[in-house]
Amino acid sequence: MTVEAQPVAGLPDPTDFGFSVVRESEIPDELLALVARVRDLVDTVAHTEADPAELREVDAALAQVTERLAGRRRDTGALLLHQPAGGPAEYGTVTNLVAGPTNPVAPPLVLAHADGGLRGEVTLNGIYQGPPGLVHGGWLAALLDQALGAAASAAGMPGLTANLTVDYRRPTPLNVPLTVTSRVTGTERRKVFVSAEIRHDGEVTAEGTAVMVRLAIPE
Ligand SMILES: CCCCC/C=C\C/C=C\C/C=C\C/C=C\CCCC(=O)SCCNC(=O)CCNC(=O)[C@H](O)C(C)(C)COP(=O)(O)OP(=O)(O)OC[C@H]1O[C@@H](n2cnc3c(N)ncnc32)[C@H](O)[C@@H]1OP(=O)(O)O
């Protein structure tokens, strides 16, 4: 489902540049319910010890379901026009790997404006595993990258990550609530300096900084 975008302060209308735009409110509840179901499915499949005959049957059933849904496919680059709690409307992508509401692989990370930056809670299950019982370091980097990019975007300066530095301070456990925070710490020409942390039980388990380079939007 694609609609006309509301203008976002300081940004041109993305439809003028060939992007399709979807308002968050236009995503049907039924799709969100299906996405949640598939998240459960991914975790279930990753951990199943069902016998081969049962697996064959389930595989065939899922092949039918996949074919049934494959007919009407959204543009991969479709933008999501959404409004983080406590802040103005902004753009992301509908299928963003970390935060996209329609992406079953996204946990998803939902961030709200807080304390001069952004804050959100997320719980990562066994499909995000690296070492036994612990979150994969690449996924922690992805969470941080998202929070860092979103902080710049929420401050009205969307851009791309030019440089990302991650420090892993403590092992980050699976299946527990993690708090993610981020903020802009400075700007210089098109560069936006940002920092972010992931905490478990109040203790920082991973932290990152990034240089985001603001989008150079053609006149
Ligand atoms: C039309 C409307 C569209 C609306 C869309 C709106 C929003 C959508 C955008 C964002 C969505 C918001 C939130 C999403 C949240 C998170 C998503 C995660 C973020 C990512 O997943 S993102 C993917 C990975 N990311 C890349 O795929 C970047 C590949 N890369 C490049 O595309 C270029 O490399 C680029 C653009 C970075 C720079 O290129 P460029 O030509 O534009 O600019 P240039 O090189 O002149 O650099 C300008 C100044 O940045 C300094 N600088 C450059 N590189 C640096 C580095 N590595 N370290 C330190 N400083 C650096 C220079 O030193 C200079 O600094 P100075 O001003 O001091 O000279």
The ligand as an ORCA input file, in Angstrom:
! r2SCAN-3c Opt
* xyz 0 1
  C      14.969     12.418     -1.107
  C      14.469     12.230      0.257
  C      14.898     10.918      0.816
  C      14.436     10.849      2.219
  C      15.082      9.667      2.908
  C      15.248     10.023      4.271
  C      15.809      9.275      5.184
  C      16.410      7.927      4.980
  C      17.818      7.950      5.506
  C      18.139      7.518      6.686
  C      17.170      6.759      7.498
  C      17.309      7.126      8.899
  C      17.564      6.276      9.879
  C      17.990      4.914      9.594
  C      18.812      4.488     10.693
  C      19.824      3.686     10.617
  C      20.199      2.910      9.453
  C      21.589      2.399      9.655
  C      22.537      3.225      8.891
  C      23.113      2.471      7.755
  O      23.108      1.278      7.737
  S      23.801      3.336      6.471
  C      24.463      2.071      5.422
  C      25.950      1.897      5.566
  N      26.666      3.078      5.102
  C      26.911      3.312      3.807
  O      26.512      2.558      2.942
  C      27.694      4.558      3.483
  C      28.628      4.329      2.294
  N      29.446      5.523      2.134
  C      29.053      6.570      1.409
  O      28.005      6.531      0.745
  C      29.906      7.787      1.426
  O      31.228      7.469      1.738
  C      29.378      8.868      2.417
  C      27.940      9.288      2.006
  C      29.394      8.354      3.846
  C      30.242     10.111      2.326
  O      30.436     10.413      0.961
  P      30.157     11.855      0.351
  O      30.816     11.879     -0.993
  O      28.718     12.208      0.424
  O      30.874     12.851      1.330
  P      32.432     13.113      1.582
  O      33.279     11.964      1.210
  O      32.730     14.462      0.975
  O      32.500     13.242      3.186
  C      31.728     14.230      3.878
  C      32.428     14.423      5.221
  O      32.421     13.153      5.922
  C      33.772     12.735      6.231
  N      33.873     11.292      6.121
  C      33.624     10.534      5.027
  N      33.839      9.268      5.288
  C      34.258      9.190      6.577
  C      34.659      8.123      7.430
  N      34.660      6.857      6.995
  N      35.030      8.404      8.658
  C      35.016      9.682      9.118
  N      34.642     10.740      8.354
  C      34.289     10.488      7.099
  C      34.623     13.459      5.204
  O      35.961     13.580      5.679
  C      33.904     14.782      5.071
  O      34.221     15.553      6.227
  P      34.655     17.097      6.135
  O      33.397     17.908      5.983
  O      35.332     17.360      7.410
  O      35.536     17.212      4.931
*
